[in-house]
Every structure is written in structure tokens, then in C-alpha cells.
Amino acid sequence: MQFQDYYTTLGVARGASADEIKRAYRRLAKEWHPDRHPPAKRAQVETKFKAIAEAHEVLSDPEKRKRYDSLGEHWRHGQDFQAPPGGGGFRNVSPEEFARMFGGARGGGGGGGGFSDFFSQMFGDMFAGGGAGPRGDGRARRSTSARGEDAEAEIELGVGEALLGGKRTFTLGVQVPCEPCDGAGRIGPRTCPTCGGLGTSRREKSVDLQIPKDARDGQVLRLRGLGEAGDGGAGDLLLTLRLVADDVWRLRGDDAEADIVVAPWDVLEGTTVEVAVPGGVATARIPAGTKPGQKLRLRGQGLARADGSRGDLLLVVRLGLPETLTARQQELLRELGAGAGRVRGGAGR
């Protein structure tokens, strides 16, 4: 009969607290969940995942942990349990005697004898969840009403989306109750092969996000009910917003920057342009003689700050021509160019 060192499986000390065991299990369960690995490695990963789930189920339950610890400290993963040199108060026992000692009845026919068989013998009905569940096939639902854990994720949001608001649809991987075991984590006396005993599986879900008016870089939104599944309801999703430049807007701290294109003759005489801003449209005045590359500042029309105020909106003046020009306009531009000389700047020589 082979014994697994559950403490080694979870990477915790034998005297680990309940919180340390819980944290270690969460970390390993996420790392080794089959859905996070390619199909080619699925079989190997599922074996590891089931071992992690089984170790947690024992060590997280005070009564089961006490029974497990009563085996003594002289056992190792992959080795038969033996009495220590000199006796030490221990002796070898047969599987049948062990089952009688620890309250589990060895199944009729003496078949099987694998890792999970040993566990079921060791803890009897207590491991199987107390008998048949509501479906009559031994699938016992968890009796606790614990709410699911909160999940964390990040999403990139264009500066323009944060500035002007609106809706954004994104796909999110969420944990939902496992269908084969009805969220119990077990099918009969064995760990559910689909969820590995967690009672949940990962699914893709489309979420429509209403972008808040105060959206800012690093802001964390709490989306109710989109976290990990639990018997007492799903937890929440803590969604962190990461602002990135888009086709129009650039990020400059709390300020937003964009180019505005005006015709050369409008710069000579001065003009006005309408610019989309939070909550509507603002009119920006371009004074006569404004040079290309010059920045205009609309104060308080930029991105939201944590204190409730807003940064500024920076408009960079660029010169441009209409997409179509008449023959007369093209002729005038040639005349202008003939007498103006070459314009130097940038990387030109």
C-alpha cells in the first residue's frame, strides 16, 4: 500500500496553519488546472491536479488531518509505510486491518487498490461526502454555503474610451460549477475527473462593460458575481484598467493628447474647431499665426484623477490639405511653393 505525503504535495510544513494550507492549495490549483495546459500534457497535469485536490481535502479538514497524522512521521511519498527501527510503538498492518482501525470498510471483492482506493479506505464515507447526493448516484453536494473567491484580471482600454466613456465588450475566463459532478467535486467515492475535485470548471464568458466616467489608469472596478463559483454564490471580479494609446488619443500622465489638422489658410486667419470632450463637445480656438506643432490646452477636459478632478486636453496643431483640390487651388499652391523656398525640419537635410 502506497502513502502520499500530502504536506509535500502542497509544499507546506507538517505544522502549517489552515490559512497556509489554503493559500498553498489555491496557488497550486491555479498553476496545475488542466484548462491552463495544452492537450498534449493534459493527462500528466490531471494526475498532479487530482493529487493536489486530494491533499487539500484531507489537510483542510481538522478531523481528516488528525487521522492522517496518526499514521506517524515515518512515511515518504512512493514508499511503503513501515514501522521505524526499534519498533517505536508502531507495527505493520494489513489493508483490511488498517481499514477496520480507521473506520473505513474495504470494498467487497477486494478489487482496485490504487491511490484513491487507499484514501477512501482510510476515511470511509466521510471522504465520499456522506453518501448519495440528490441525484441518487453518490454525488453529494458540499454542505457549506461559502461564497466563491474574488478573481482578478486586467483589461486594456483606449485613452479615447476612458475619456469619452461608452461600452466595451470583452471575453473573460470564469469559473462555473462543474456539470459532471454538479459542483460536488466527486462522482460516487472518487474525485471527479473533469474538475479534479474543485467542483468548478473554466468557461469563456462575454461581458459588456459600461466604462465609468471617472475611468483612469490603474483603476480597479468590482464586477459583482463574475468571480470564482461557490456554493453560496460567485465571488466578484476585480478588473484593473490599463490605459493605452489609440488611433487618435495619447496618454500624457493625467492629460490626453491628440492631433488636430487644419488647412494652411485657416492658420493664417485663425479659426475654431470642435473637439469631443467628457460629457459633450468643446470649441477650441486656433489663433491666427499658430505654428505647426504648437499645443493648445483645454484645462480640466482630460482624464479623471483619483481626487475627482481632471487633467487637461492637449491639442497639437498639424497642417493638412483637403482630400480633393480644384485645378485653380493646385495652381495657387505651386505658385506659393515656387517663391517660398524649401521648408527644413525633422530629419531633412
N, C-alpha and C positions, 0 to 999 in steps of 0.2 A: 504494500500500500504506500503510495507516494504522498508526501505532505508538501504543500507550498507555503513558503514563508510570506504571509500576507503583508507583513511590515516591509519586507524587501520589495515586494511588488509595488507598494505605494511610495517607497523611498522615505519612510519615516522611522523614527526610533521606537523601540518597544514601549517606552513610556510617553509616547506622543499624546497630546491632548486631543479632544474631539474636534476642536477647530483646526488643528494642524492636519488631522486626517482628512477633514472635509476639504481643506484648501488643496492638499496634495491630490485628492481624487478629482476635483474639478479640473485642475491643470492637466493631469494625465488623460482624463476622459476626453477633453477637447483635442489634445495632441494625437490621441490614438483612435478617434472616432472614424469608422470605416468610410464615411462620406467625405472625409478630408484626404483620402489617399486614392491613387489610381487603381483601376480594377485589377491590374496585374499583381498588386500586393494585397488585395482585399482579404484573402484567406489568412495570410500571416497576421495582418493587422487585427482581424476579427478575433483571433485566438488571444492576442495580447489584450484587446479591449475587454473581452469577457473575463479574463483573469483580473483585470483592474476593477471591474464592476463587482466581481465576487469578493475580492479582498475588502472593498469598501463596505459591502453589505454586512460582512462579519464584524469588522473593526468599528463601524459606526453604531452598532447595536451593543450596549453595555453587557447584556446577558450572553449574547453570542461571543463577544470578545472574551468574556470571562471563561467560557467553556473552551475556547480556542487556546487561551493562555494556560489552561490547566494541563495541556499536553507537556509542558516543560520547555526549557530553553535549549535542549539538545536536539534540535531538528534543523535541517537545512533544505533549501529548495533542491529537488531532484534526488534526495537521499531517503532511504527507509528510516522510519522512526525506530530508534534503538535505545535501550537503557544505557546511561552513562557508565563509564568504568567504575567498578566497585559497587554497583547497584544504585546507591544514591536515592533509594526509595522508589525507583521505577522498575517496571518489568515489561517484557514484550507481551502483547495481547493479540489475539486473532481478530480479524474484521468483525466476526459475529459477536465476540465478547466486547469489543470496543463499542459496537452499536448498542448493546444492552447497557453498557456503563453510562453512555451519554444520551440515552433516551430515544434513539432512532432505531426503527425496526428494519433489518436488512430485507430488501425486497425479495419476494418469492421467486424461486427459480435460480437465484444466485447469479443472474446474468450481469453483463456490463462490467463495472468495476473501474470506470475512469475517474478523472478528477472531480467532475460534478457528482458522480455517484458517491464518492467519499464524503463530499460536502453534505449531500442530502442525508447520508447515514449519520453523519456527525450531529446535524442539527434537526433532523426529522422534519415534522410538519411545520416547525417554526420557520424554517428557511423557505418552504414552499408557499408561505403566506397564509397558512391556516386552512387549507382545504380548497374545495372548488369555489370558483367565483360565481357571479351572477349568470354567466353563460353556461354553467354546468360542466365545464371542461377543465376545471382546475386552474383557471386563470383568475387569480384573486387580485382584486384591485387594492391599491395601497390605501390604508385606513386613514393616513394623515391628510390634513387639509392644507398643507403648506403651499404658499404661493410660489410660483416659479421665480427663478433668479432673473435679475435685470441683465440685459445684454448691452454691449457697446459696439458702435460702428461709426465710421466716418463717411462723409459724402462731400464731393467737390461741387461747389456752387459758383457759377459765373458771377463776376462783380456786378454785372447788369441785373442779374436775377436778385441778388441781395439788395441792390439799390432800388429797384422798381417793384419788387415783390412778384406775386403770381403763384402758380402751381408748378410742381416738379414731380414727375413720376419716376420712381427708381425701384429696382428689384432687390429684395432683401432675403437672405437665407435665415429662416426662422425654425425654431424647434416646435414640433407639434406632437400630440400623443401618438404613440406607435399603434398602427392599426392591427397588426397580427396578434398582439397581446393586450389590446385595449388599454395601453398605458400602464399595465401591471408590471412589466419588465420580465415576466415569467410566463411560460406556457406549460401548465402542469408543474412538475417538480424541477423543470430545467429552465435555465436562463434563455430568454427569447433571443434567437439567433439574428433577428433583424436589428434590434436596438441594443443588444449586448447587456440587457438588464437595466438600462437607463429609463425605459418607458417612453422615450421620445425619439423621433427621427427628424432629420433636417429636410425642409421643403423650401422651394423658392416662392416668394410672395411679392406681388406688385403693390406698392404703397404710393398713394397720392399725398404729397407733402404740400401743405399750404405754407409758403415761405413767409415768415413773420416780418413785420415792418421794421423791426429792430435787428434784422439779421446782420451778424458780424463774424469776422474770422475767429475761430476757436469757440464760438458759442455752442453750448450743449442743449439740445432740445430733448424733452422727455415725451416719448410717444407711448401712450398707455396701451398695455395689452399686446405689445409686439416683442416682448422678451421671451425668455425660456418658458416652456409649458410647465404647469404644475397642477396638482390635484385641486388646489384652492384657486386656480386661475393663473393665467400667464403673467409673467413679470412685465416690466416696461423696457423699452429700447432707449438707451441714452445715445442720441445721434449728435456727433460733433460736426459742425460746419467748417469746411476749409475753403476759403475763397480763392479763386484762380482767375487770371485774366481771360477775357473772352474776345470775340471778334471786334468789339467796339471799346470796351472799358478795360482800364488797367488799374491795378491796386497800388496805392501810394500811402501806406500806413492807414490812417482813418480817412484819407482823401481818395476820391475816384478821379481818374484822368481819362480823357477821350480827345480825339481829333475832331475839329470842325473844318470843313472845306468851304472856302468862299472864293468867288471869282476875283481876279485882279482889280477890276474896275470898282467892285464893291469895297475893297480895301482902301482905294483912293478916296472914295466919297464917304466911307463909313456906312454901316448897315446894322441890322439886327437879325438874330437867328433864334428860333425856338428850340429849346432843349428839354428832353424828358427828365424830370426830377422826381424824387419821392413824393407821391401824392398828386402829381399832375404835370404841368408844363410851365417852364420859366422862359422868359425872354432875355437873351443875353445881347448886350450892345457891344458892337465892334467899332471902336473909334476910328476915324479917318487916319490913315497913315500907319495903321498897325502893321508890324513886320511879321513875315512868316516865321513860325516857331514861337512867337510870343504867347504867353499863357494868360488867360482870363480866369479870374477866381470868383465863383459863386459861393459865398460863405453860407455854411450851415446846410448845404444841399448834398453833402457827401454821405459816407457810410455811418451807420449808427455806432455810438460808443457805449461802453458799459455803464457810464453815468447818465445815460439818457440823452446826451447831446449828440450832435452830428459833426463830422468832418466837413471839408469843403469839396466842391466840384471844380476840377481844373480842366479848362478847355484850351487845347493847343491849336492855334490858328495855322491852317495849311492852305496853300493856294491851289486852285484847280480850275479847270475849264469845263463848260457844258459838254455833254457827250456828243452833241452834233453842233456844228458851226456852219453858218452860211458862207457862201463864196466871198462875200464882202468882208465878213469877220476874219476869215483866214487871211485875206489880203492885208487887212489892217495889222494883224499880228506879225506878218512878215515885215511890214514897214517898220513896226516898233522894234523888232529884233535887229533889223539892219543898222539902226542908229544907236542901239543901246549898248553894244559891246557884249562880251562874254560874262556870264554870271559865274563866279567861283565860290566853291564851298564844299564841305564834306570831304570826300576822298579825291575830288577832282584836282587836276594839275594844270 
